[in-house]
Amino acid sequence: MIMPFKDFYRKEKCIALHAQSRRFRIVKYCVLLAVAVGVYAWKGLAATGLLFLVLFLAGICLHFFFRWKTEAWTKSWGLYKRIPFEGE
């Protein structure tokens, strides 16, 4: 069954907004900022940019891995707990 784009977008948006707590996001971005400052001071701008490119690609891969294991966010798996969506 193919999901209409509007429903697909709504579901992905819900996951993006609710899958991580506000506290987790704050800590995550503080850690990323501290790492960026440290790498910049140690190796410079090119190394910092490369680090964030690698982290970005790893994040995309992890997103699609979780999406596959949770069957498009419909089942709990590992640390991810199923989030009910609007309209379900």
C-alpha positions, -999 to +999 in steps of 0.1 A: +000+000+000+015+033-011+010+063+013+000+096-002+028+122+000+007+144+024+004+116+049+040+106+045+052+142+051+029+145+082+042+112+097+079+121+091+073+156+106+057+141+137+087+118+141+112+146+137+094+167+163+085+141+189+111+113+187+136+131+209+129+150+241+137+186+244+163+179+271+180+153+249+181+178+220+197+205+242+223+182+255+230+168+220+236+203+205+257+214+234+279+183+229+281+190+192+291+226+198+318+216+223+332+190+198+331+215+170+350+241+191+375+215+201+381+201+166+383+237+152+409+247+178+429+215+172+428+210+134+410+240+119+380+247+098+385+220+071+387+192+097+356+206+115+337+207+082+348+171+073+337+159+108+302+174+104+299+160+069+307+125+082+283+130+112+256+142+088+260+111+065+261+088+096+229+105+108+211+099+075+222+063+075+210+058+111+177+074+102+170+051+074+182+021+094+157+029+122+130+035+096+137+001+081+138-017+115+106+000+127+088-006+094+083+031+087+079+041+124+049+017+129+066-007+154+089-003+184+125-015+180+155-011+203+154+023+220+127+036+197+092+034+211+063+037+187+047+072+186+010+073+177+003+097+148-025+121+142-052+103+123-045+068+135 
